[in-house]
Amino acid sequence: MSSGFSLNAKPSVQTAAAVQFLTVDEESAGQRLDNFLIRLLKGVPKTHIYRIIRSGEVRRNKGRVGADDRVAAGDVLRIPPIRLSERVEEKAANPAPAREFPVIYEDDAFMAIDKPAGVAVHGGSGVSFGVIEQMRQARPAARLLELVHRLDRETSGLLLIAKKKSALKGLQDQFRERETGKTYLALVKGVWPARLKVLDQPLHKYLLPDGERRVKVVSPDDPDGMRSVSLIKVAGRMPAPAALATACPDGFSLLEVTIKTGRTHQIRVHLAHAGHPIAGDDKYGDFEINRQLSRVGLKRMFLHAWRLRLTHPISGESVELYSELPPELKNWLPDTLHPAS
């Protein structure tokens, strides 16, 4: 697809491009409008993209369109003039450093990498760059590299990157239709009751006074609640280190958590709401226990994207991928976990 887009901004000057019209091609059909524009308008802040959608400046077939509406082949989109500020110009002049990440699986359609904790998946919200920007710099010859889904910055593990538009659409469709099996390993405070296997509680996103995003469980009849389902299996239990024996007398439980919906902070909020926050979680966790955990060697949140089951978007074959626990988590666990009772 050729958009004809030209962002001819000059350093230190806000410059407007002309109104542009483009036609959605077959491979882009089915994408959310916001994701489509984010990929098209490289370097334009996401906040600005959402602003021009909300204001009605972006039009589809001459009508208004929402950020979560999906584009179809043949749709004609009107894109208003885009202004680039000094900050965006500086970012364009200082691209992300090239970086490769450990590859778990790769073929012509997509790849699965092992994302370390502490690295954002993409730039934005105060982060200059993330995994995808670094991968693009490391692979300049790649025709396409796009995130299929996201992981929290503090979470490690499996992350999918599409290398073809058809693979991107096919994989995102599977995530949207809940056809994938996505399982995390989480270490939580206390003894998780083995009988509690399903958490089906709606979640609602809100902002703190300083603008930081948070999520909370709301009642089933809350109009702002989004249905969220997590399946829990106890993998084992471990006693607390001696230094935490008083603060956490019941020790910890290692859980396998399979999410049937992919809401923001879903696992972290569901487990904390159940009274078993994730060890090291600095947003929803037990802050006193986190402080003591840091002293005995656990300096990050113990949440890891461990296993992913999916259908290959091109061949249709079943694929099962695993990411082993990174050393900073694996070394903190005892050699043998107590079985779930």
N, C-alpha and C positions, 0 to 999 in steps of 0.2 A: 504494500500500500504506500502510495506517495501522498503525503499530506500537503505538500507545498508550503509548509510552515517555515517562517523565517523570523528568528529572534535577533534582530540586528542592534542589540544594545551596545552602547559605548561605555567604557569605564567611568564611574562616578556620575553618570547621567541616567535618569529614568527615561526610557525610550519606548514608544508604543509601536507595535506591529499592526498591520491592517487586520480587519476582520477576515477570518478564513472559513471556508466551507470544505468539508471532506466527506467522502462516502465510505462507510464501513465495509470492509471486505469479508469474505467468507470465513477466514481464519480468526478474525476478531469477533465474529458473531457469538453472542452468549456471554460476553464479558460485562461486568458491572461498569457503568459509565465512569465512576470515580477511578477505578483501576485502569480503564482504557485511557483516560486523560492523563493519569499519573505517568503511565508508560510513554505516552505521546509527547507530553510537555516536559522533557528532561530539564531539570534545573529549576523548574517553577515550584515554589513552596506549596506543599499540600494544602495549607490553610487558604492560600489564594485560589487554588483549584476548587475547593469546597465553597468558597465565597461566591465565585462566578456561577457555580451550579445553583446555589440557593437563591441568588438574586435573579435568576432567570435569563442571565446573559448567554448561557449555553442553551441552544435550542436543538431539538431533534425533529426533523421534518416540519419545521416552523412552529412547533409546540414546545411547551415547557417539559422538562425531564428531571427526574430525581437522581440523586447520587447512586442509589441502589438499584435503579432500573437497568435492565440488560439491553445492550445494543443488538441490533439484528443486521444481517447482511443487507446492504442497500440503503440503510438509514443515512440521511444527510444531516451532519452535525454542523451547527454554526458555532465557531469559537471566537470570542470577542478579542479585542486587542489585549496583549499581555505585556505588562511592564516589568522589567527586571531592575532590581535595586542594586546598589553597590555591593551589598552582601552576597547576592546571587552571582554577580560578576566575579567577585573574589573567589567564591566557591568554584566557579567554572575554571578560573585561572589556576586554582590549587586543588586538583582532583584528589580523590582518595588514594592512599598508597596501595600499590598492588599487593595482593596477598592470596595465596591458595590455602584451602582448608582440607583436612583429611577427607578423602573420598571413600565412601562406603560402597557406592554403586554408581556406575556411569555407562550410558550408551548414547546413541544418537538422539534420543528423545528427551531424556532428563538425567539428572544426577542427584544423588543423596550424599550430603556432606555431614560431617560431625562438627556441629557448632559448639565452640567453647562457651562457658559461662562468662558473662561480663562484656559480651560483644553484641551490639544491636544487629538485627537482621537488615535494617536499612536506615538511612539518615533521616533526620527530622526530630522535632521535639527536643531541641537542644543538642542533638547528636549530629555531627558533621557528616558522618558516613557510617556505613555498616557492612555486613557481609556482602550484600549484592553489589555495592559500589566497588568494593575491593576485588571481588571476583571479576568484574568487568574490566578493571584495570589490568588484572593478571592475565586475562584472556582476550586481548584486543581483537583477535581474529574471529571470535565467536559471533555468529550472526544474531543470536538472541540468548540472553540469560535473564530469566524472570523468576521471582519468588512464587512458589505455588501456594505457600501458606506462611505462617509466622510463628515465632517462638518469643517468649519474653526475653529481654536482655539477660536476666539472671538465670535463665534455664539453659541447660546444655542438651546436646543430642541431635537426633535426626532432623534434617532440614532439607526439603526438596526444592530443586531449582530446575525449571523447564528450559530446554534448549530449542524447542519448536513451539510455535503458537498452537498447533493442534494438540500437542502434549499438554501444554498449559491449560487449555480449555478442558481436555479430557480429565486431567487430574483434579482441577478445581471443581468440575461437576461432581466427581466422586466425593470430595470433601463436603460439598454443599448437600448432596443427597444422602450423606451419612453412610456411604458404601465402603469407607476405609475403616480399618481397625487401628486406632492410635493409642498406644499404651505407654504410660510414664511410670518411672520408679520414684516414689516419694517416701522420705523418712519423716514420720510424724511423732509428736509428743504423745506419750501414754500408750495404753493398751487398746488398740482398735477392736471393737466387738466384731468377731468373725461373722455374726449373723447380719450385720449391717453391710449389705452388698450393693445397694442401689441408693444413690442420692439424686432425687428428682426435685430440684428446687429452682424456681425462677431467679434470675439475677438482673440487677439494675445498675447501670453505670452512672456515676455522678462525679462532680468536681469538688475538691477541697477549696477553701478560701484562697489558697495560693495558686489555684488552677491545676493542681496535680490530679490525675485521674484515679478514681477508686471504684470498687464494685462491691455490692452487698446483696445478700439474700433478701428477697421480698416475698410477701404473701402470694399465694396462687391467683388471687383475684386482683392483684395490682396491675393496672393497665400498662405500666411501664416495664413490667417484668418480662424477661425473655426465658422461655423454657430451657433448662439446662440439666443434662443427665450425665452422671459419672458412675461408672461401675467399679466397685472396690473388691480387691482380693488381697488377703494378708499373705505376704511372702515369708514373713518371719518376724521375730522380736529380738531385741537386744537390751541388756541392762544399761543404765546410764553409767558413764565413767564416774569414778569415785568423786571427782570434783563436782558432779552434778547430782549426786545421790539425794541430797536434801531438796533441791529445786525440782527434780524430776524423778521421784521415787519409783514410778511405774515404768521407767525406761522409755524405749522408743519402739515403734512398729514400722517395718518396711512394707510399703503397699505397692501393688500393681494397680494403677488407675487407668481405666480405659474410658476415654471421653466419647460420648455419642453426639455431643454438640461441641462446637469450638468457640465458646464465649470467652471474652477477655477475662483473664485471671480466674477462669472457672475452677480449676483444681485447687488453687490456693484458697479461694473463698469458701468453696464447699467443705474442705477439710477443716479449715479454721472455724467455720460455723458449727461444725459437728463437735467442736471442743478438742480437736487434735491438729493444731497448726503445724505446718511444715517446718522442720528444723532449719534455722537460718533465714526464714522469710522476714525481710525487713519492712514489709508493708502490712501483713496480716498475722504475723507470728507473735510468739511470746518473747518480748524484747529482753527481759532479764535472762531467760534461758539462752537466747541468741548470744548475749554478751559472754556468758560462761562457755558456750560452745566454741566461740572464737578463741578463747584462751586455751582450749584443749585441741585445737587444730582444725575445726570445721569453720571456715571463714566465708562460706557462701551458702546459698539456699540449696537444700538437698532435693532438687527436682530435676529429673533427667528424662528426655524423650527417648525411650528405650527401644520400642518395637513399632513397626508400621507395616500393616498388611494392606495391599492395594492390588488393583488390576492394571496391568501394563496398558497405558493409553493407546499404544499402537498395535501390539501383538495380541492383546486380550488375555495374556497369561497371568496367573496369580504370582505375585511377588511378595516376599516377606523379608523385611530388612531389620537389622539389629544394630544398635550402638552400645558398646560396652560402657559401663560406668567409668568415668575418667578417674585418674589416680587420686585426686584430692577428695573424691567421694568413696571410692573403693577401699583406699587405705585406711579410712576412718572407721569402716565397719569391722566387726570381729570376724575371724576366720570362719566361724560357724554361728549361724543365727538359730535361736530357739524356734521350734515349730509353732505355728499358730494353734491355739487351743480352742 
